[in-house]
Amino acid sequence: MPRYEYRCRSCGDTFELSRPMAESADPATCPAGHPDTVKLLSTVSVAGTASSSAPAPAPSAGGGGCCGGGCCG
């Protein structure tokens, strides 16, 4: 179940709630009982290591660039 982070506008406390995605936009009450909260935009951090080293793809024959070299010339 996803976790969502909220901030209380009354006391400034931040807190997290686990709830289904279907309820992500529903109002949340802060632990102190204040109903005026806002859902925060969370960032996701994924850490790990690659199990194999794959070579980087070769640049396109058109010279690379923003879109393969065709429109930026």
N, CA, C and O atoms as a GROMACS GRO file, in nm:
protein
  292
    1MET      N    1   0.086  -0.118   0.000
    1MET     CA    2   0.000   0.000   0.000
    1MET      C    3   0.091   0.124   0.000
    1MET      O    4   0.186   0.131   0.078
    2PRO      N    5   0.063   0.220  -0.086
    2PRO     CA    6   0.146   0.341  -0.092
    2PRO      C    7   0.136   0.426   0.033
    2PRO      O    8   0.034   0.427   0.102
    3ARG      N    9   0.244   0.497   0.061
    3ARG     CA   10   0.248   0.593   0.174
    3ARG      C   11   0.245   0.733   0.116
    3ARG      O   12   0.316   0.763   0.020
    4TYR      N   13   0.164   0.819   0.175
    4TYR     CA   14   0.152   0.957   0.132
    4TYR      C   15   0.193   1.048   0.246
    4TYR      O   16   0.164   1.020   0.362
    5GLU      N   17   0.260   1.157   0.213
    5GLU     CA   18   0.305   1.252   0.314
    5GLU      C   19   0.216   1.376   0.310
    5GLU      O   20   0.182   1.427   0.204
    6TYR      N   21   0.180   1.422   0.428
    6TYR     CA   22   0.091   1.538   0.443
    6TYR      C   23   0.155   1.639   0.537
    6TYR      O   24   0.240   1.605   0.619
    7ARG      N   25   0.112   1.765   0.524
    7ARG     CA   26   0.155   1.870   0.616
    7ARG      C   27   0.031   1.939   0.669
    7ARG      O   28  -0.061   1.971   0.593
    8CYS      N   29   0.029   1.962   0.799
    8CYS     CA   30  -0.083   2.031   0.863
    8CYS      C   31  -0.062   2.182   0.850
    8CYS      O   32   0.044   2.233   0.887
    9ARG      N   33  -0.161   2.251   0.799
    9ARG     CA   34  -0.150   2.396   0.785
    9ARG      C   35  -0.167   2.467   0.919
    9ARG      O   36  -0.122   2.580   0.935
   10SER      N   37  -0.231   2.402   1.014
   10SER     CA   38  -0.255   2.464   1.146
   10SER      C   39  -0.131   2.461   1.234
   10SER      O   40  -0.094   2.563   1.292
   11CYS      N   41  -0.067   2.343   1.246
   11CYS     CA   42   0.046   2.329   1.339
   11CYS      C   43   0.180   2.309   1.269
   11CYS      O   44   0.285   2.314   1.334
   12GLY      N   45   0.179   2.287   1.136
   12GLY     CA   46   0.303   2.270   1.061
   12GLY      C   47   0.363   2.132   1.068
   12GLY      O   48   0.468   2.108   1.009
   13ASP      N   49   0.299   2.039   1.138
   13ASP     CA   50   0.350   1.903   1.151
   13ASP      C   51   0.339   1.831   1.017
   13ASP      O   52   0.243   1.852   0.943
   14THR      N   53   0.437   1.745   0.986
   14THR     CA   54   0.427   1.659   0.868
   14THR      C   55   0.408   1.516   0.917
   14THR      O   56   0.462   1.477   1.020
   15PHE      N   57   0.330   1.439   0.842
   15PHE     CA   58   0.300   1.302   0.881
   15PHE      C   59   0.273   1.220   0.756
   15PHE      O   60   0.246   1.276   0.650
   16GLU      N   61   0.280   1.088   0.770
   16GLU     CA   62   0.256   0.997   0.660
   16GLU      C   63   0.136   0.910   0.689
   16GLU      O   64   0.107   0.877   0.805
   17LEU      N   65   0.066   0.872   0.583
   17LEU     CA   66  -0.046   0.779   0.593
   17LEU      C   67  -0.030   0.672   0.487
   17LEU      O   68   0.006   0.703   0.373
   18SER      N   69  -0.057   0.548   0.522
   18SER     CA   70  -0.066   0.440   0.424
   18SER      C   71  -0.212   0.427   0.387
   18SER      O   72  -0.298   0.406   0.473
   19ARG      N   73  -0.240   0.439   0.258
   19ARG     CA   74  -0.378   0.428   0.213
   19ARG      C   75  -0.379   0.384   0.068
   19ARG      O   76  -0.281   0.405  -0.004
   20PRO      N   77  -0.489   0.324   0.023
   20PRO     CA   78  -0.499   0.283  -0.118
   20PRO      C   79  -0.490   0.404  -0.211
   20PRO      O   80  -0.526   0.516  -0.173
   21MET      N   81  -0.442   0.380  -0.332
   21MET     CA   82  -0.430   0.489  -0.430
   21MET      C   83  -0.566   0.555  -0.456
   21MET      O   84  -0.572   0.675  -0.481
   22ALA      N   85  -0.671   0.479  -0.450
   22ALA     CA   86  -0.805   0.533  -0.474
   22ALA      C   87  -0.844   0.637  -0.369
   22ALA      O   88  -0.933   0.718  -0.393
   23GLU      N   89  -0.777   0.635  -0.252
   23GLU     CA   90  -0.807   0.729  -0.145
   23GLU      C   91  -0.700   0.838  -0.131
   23GLU      O   92  -0.703   0.914  -0.034
   24SER      N   93  -0.607   0.846  -0.225
   24SER     CA   94  -0.495   0.940  -0.211
   24SER      C   95  -0.539   1.086  -0.208
   24SER      O   96  -0.472   1.169  -0.146
   25ALA      N   97  -0.648   1.119  -0.271
   25ALA     CA   98  -0.696   1.258  -0.274
   25ALA      C   99  -0.795   1.289  -0.160
   25ALA      O  100  -0.837   1.404  -0.145
   26ASP      N  101  -0.831   1.188  -0.081
   26ASP     CA  102  -0.924   1.210   0.028
   26ASP      C  103  -0.860   1.298   0.136
   26ASP      O  104  -0.738   1.295   0.153
   27PRO      N  105  -0.940   1.377   0.208
   27PRO     CA  106  -0.886   1.460   0.316
   27PRO      C  107  -0.819   1.375   0.424
   27PRO      O  108  -0.859   1.262   0.449
   28ALA      N  109  -0.717   1.432   0.487
   28ALA     CA  110  -0.646   1.365   0.596
   28ALA      C  111  -0.644   1.457   0.717
   28ALA      O  112  -0.629   1.578   0.702
   29THR      N  113  -0.659   1.401   0.834
   29THR     CA  114  -0.653   1.477   0.959
   29THR      C  115  -0.518   1.453   1.022
   29THR      O  116  -0.472   1.338   1.029
   30CYS      N  117  -0.452   1.558   1.070
   30CYS     CA  118  -0.320   1.543   1.132
   30CYS      C  119  -0.333   1.472   1.266
   30CYS      O  120  -0.442   1.468   1.323
   31PRO      N  121  -0.223   1.416   1.317
   31PRO     CA  122  -0.229   1.344   1.444
   31PRO      C  123  -0.279   1.430   1.561
   31PRO      O  124  -0.330   1.376   1.660
   32ALA      N  125  -0.264   1.563   1.551
   32ALA     CA  126  -0.313   1.651   1.657
   32ALA      C  127  -0.462   1.682   1.642
   32ALA      O  128  -0.520   1.752   1.726
   33GLY      N  129  -0.525   1.630   1.535
   33GLY     CA  130  -0.668   1.648   1.516
   33GLY      C  131  -0.709   1.762   1.426
   33GLY      O  132  -0.828   1.789   1.411
   34HIS      N  133  -0.613   1.832   1.366
   34HIS     CA  134  -0.646   1.943   1.276
   34HIS      C  135  -0.686   1.891   1.138
   34HIS      O  136  -0.615   1.808   1.082
   35PRO      N  137  -0.796   1.939   1.083
   35PRO     CA  138  -0.841   1.890   0.953
   35PRO      C  139  -0.780   1.961   0.833
   35PRO      O  140  -0.794   1.913   0.720
   36ASP      N  141  -0.713   2.074   0.854
   36ASP     CA  142  -0.660   2.155   0.743
   36ASP      C  143  -0.521   2.106   0.704
   36ASP      O  144  -0.420   2.157   0.754
   37THR      N  145  -0.515   2.005   0.616
   37THR     CA  146  -0.388   1.948   0.574
   37THR      C  147  -0.375   1.953   0.423
   37THR      O  148  -0.474   1.970   0.351
   38VAL      N  149  -0.252   1.939   0.377
   38VAL     CA  150  -0.225   1.938   0.234
   38VAL      C  151  -0.133   1.820   0.205
   38VAL      O  152  -0.039   1.792   0.280
   39LYS      N  153  -0.160   1.750   0.093
   39LYS     CA  154  -0.076   1.637   0.053
   39LYS      C  155   0.049   1.693  -0.012
   39LYS      O  156   0.041   1.780  -0.099
   40LEU      N  157   0.165   1.643   0.029
   40LEU     CA  158   0.292   1.690  -0.024
   40LEU      C  159   0.333   1.607  -0.144
   40LEU      O  160   0.299   1.489  -0.154
   41LEU      N  161   0.406   1.669  -0.233
   41LEU     CA  162   0.461   1.600  -0.348
   41LEU      C  163   0.586   1.528  -0.301
   41LEU      O  164   0.683   1.591  -0.261
   42SER      N  165   0.583   1.398  -0.307
   42SER     CA  166   0.695   1.318  -0.259
   42SER      C  167   0.787   1.280  -0.374
   42SER      O  168   0.743   1.265  -0.488
   43THR      N  169   0.915   1.265  -0.342
   43THR     CA  170   1.010   1.216  -0.440
   43THR      C  171   1.043   1.072  -0.406
   43THR      O  172   1.039   1.032  -0.290
   44VAL      N  173   1.075   0.996  -0.507
   44VAL     CA  174   1.108   0.857  -0.488
   44VAL      C  175   1.256   0.839  -0.515
   44VAL      O  176   1.307   0.886  -0.616
   45SER      N  177   1.322   0.772  -0.424
   45SER     CA  178   1.464   0.745  -0.441
   45SER      C  179   1.483   0.595  -0.448
   45SER      O  180   1.440   0.522  -0.359
   46VAL      N  181   1.547   0.550  -0.554
   46VAL     CA  182   1.575   0.409  -0.570
   46VAL      C  183   1.725   0.392  -0.576
   46VAL      O  184   1.792   0.452  -0.659
   47ALA      N  185   1.777   0.309  -0.488
   47ALA     CA  186   1.921   0.284  -0.485
   47ALA      C  187   1.945   0.137  -0.511
   47ALA      O  188   1.864   0.051  -0.474
   48GLY      N  189   2.055   0.109  -0.574
   48GLY     CA  190   2.089  -0.030  -0.601
   48GLY      C  191   2.209  -0.036  -0.691
   48GLY      O  192   2.269   0.065  -0.725
   49THR      N  193   2.244  -0.157  -0.727
   49THR     CA  194   2.356  -0.177  -0.818
   49THR      C  195   2.310  -0.261  -0.935
   49THR      O  196   2.219  -0.342  -0.923
   50ALA      N  197   2.374  -0.241  -1.046
   50ALA     CA  198   2.342  -0.319  -1.165
   50ALA      C  199   2.407  -0.456  -1.152
   50ALA      O  200   2.519  -0.468  -1.102
   51SER      N  201   2.337  -0.559  -1.195
   51SER     CA  202   2.391  -0.693  -1.185
   51SER      C  203   2.488  -0.724  -1.298
   51SER      O  204   2.568  -0.817  -1.287
   52SER      N  205   2.480  -0.649  -1.406
   52SER     CA  206   2.574  -0.667  -1.516
   52SER      C  207   2.607  -0.531  -1.575
   52SER      O  208   2.530  -0.436  -1.563
   53SER      N  209   2.722  -0.524  -1.637
   53SER     CA  210   2.763  -0.398  -1.699
   53SER      C  211   2.731  -0.403  -1.846
   53SER      O  212   2.792  -0.480  -1.921
   54ALA      N  213   2.637  -0.324  -1.888
   54ALA     CA  214   2.600  -0.318  -2.029
   54ALA      C  215   2.663  -0.194  -2.090
   54ALA      O  216   2.663  -0.088  -2.027
   55PRO      N  217   2.717  -0.204  -2.211
   55PRO     CA  218   2.776  -0.086  -2.274
   55PRO      C  219   2.669   0.017  -2.308
   55PRO      O  220   2.553  -0.017  -2.332
   56ALA      N  221   2.709   0.142  -2.309
   56ALA     CA  222   2.617   0.248  -2.345
   56ALA      C  223   2.583   0.237  -2.493
   56ALA      O  224   2.668   0.196  -2.572
   57PRO      N  225   2.459   0.272  -2.531
   57PRO     CA  226   2.423   0.263  -2.673
   57PRO      C  227   2.506   0.360  -2.756
   57PRO      O  228   2.541   0.469  -2.710
   58ALA      N  229   2.536   0.320  -2.876
   58ALA     CA  230   2.615   0.403  -2.967
   58ALA      C  231   2.530   0.519  -3.016
   58ALA      O  232   2.409   0.503  -3.032
   59PRO      N  233   2.590   0.636  -3.041
   59PRO     CA  234   2.514   0.748  -3.093
   59PRO      C  235   2.461   0.716  -3.233
   59PRO      O  236   2.518   0.633  -3.304
   60SER      N  237   2.353   0.781  -3.271
   60SER     CA  238   2.294   0.755  -3.402
   60SER      C  239   2.385   0.808  -3.512
   60SER      O  240   2.469   0.894  -3.489
   61ALA      N  241   2.367   0.755  -3.632
   61ALA     CA  242   2.449   0.794  -3.746
   61ALA      C  243   2.424   0.939  -3.786
   61ALA      O  244   2.507   0.998  -3.855
   62GLY      N  245   2.314   0.997  -3.744
   62GLY     CA  246   2.280   1.133  -3.781
   62GLY      C  247   2.355   1.236  -3.699
   62GLY      O  248   2.334   1.356  -3.721
   63GLY      N  249   2.441   1.197  -3.607
   63GLY     CA  250   2.520   1.293  -3.533
   63GLY      C  251   2.469   1.318  -3.393
   63GLY      O  252   2.523   1.406  -3.324
   64GLY      N  253   2.367   1.246  -3.346
   64GLY     CA  254   2.318   1.265  -3.210
   64GLY      C  255   2.236   1.391  -3.201
   64GLY      O  256   2.148   1.413  -3.284
   65GLY      N  257   2.261   1.474  -3.102
   65GLY     CA  258   2.186   1.597  -3.086
   65GLY      C  259   2.054   1.572  -3.016
   65GLY      O  260   2.030   1.463  -2.963
   66CYS      N  261   1.969   1.672  -3.016
   66CYS     CA  262   1.847   1.666  -2.939
   66CYS      C  263   1.747   1.565  -2.993
   66CYS      O  264   1.669   1.509  -2.916
   67CYS      N  265   1.748   1.541  -3.121
   67CYS     CA  266   1.649   1.449  -3.178
   67CYS      C  267   1.709   1.365  -3.290
   67CYS      O  268   1.645   1.341  -3.392
   68GLY      N  269   1.832   1.321  -3.270
   68GLY     CA  270   1.894   1.236  -3.370
   68GLY      C  271   1.966   1.314  -3.478
   68GLY      O  272   2.013   1.254  -3.575
   69GLY      N  273   1.977   1.443  -3.464
   69GLY     CA  274   2.053   1.523  -3.560
   69GLY      C  275   1.974   1.573  -3.677
   69GLY      O  276   2.029   1.644  -3.761
   70GLY      N  277   1.846   1.541  -3.687
   70GLY     CA  278   1.769   1.578  -3.804
   70GLY      C  279   1.710   1.718  -3.800
   70GLY      O  280   1.693   1.780  -3.905
   71CYS      N  281   1.676   1.769  -3.681
   71CYS     CA  282   1.603   1.895  -3.676
   71CYS      C  283   1.681   2.008  -3.612
   71CYS      O  284   1.632   2.122  -3.610
   72CYS      N  285   1.798   1.981  -3.562
   72CYS     CA  286   1.871   2.082  -3.487
   72CYS      C  287   1.986   2.142  -3.567
   72CYS      O  288   2.071   2.210  -3.511
   73GLY      N  289   1.989   2.118  -3.692
   73GLY     CA  290   2.105   2.157  -3.771
   73GLY      C  291   2.092   2.292  -3.827
   73GLY      O  292   2.183   2.340  -3.896
   0.00000   0.00000   0.00000
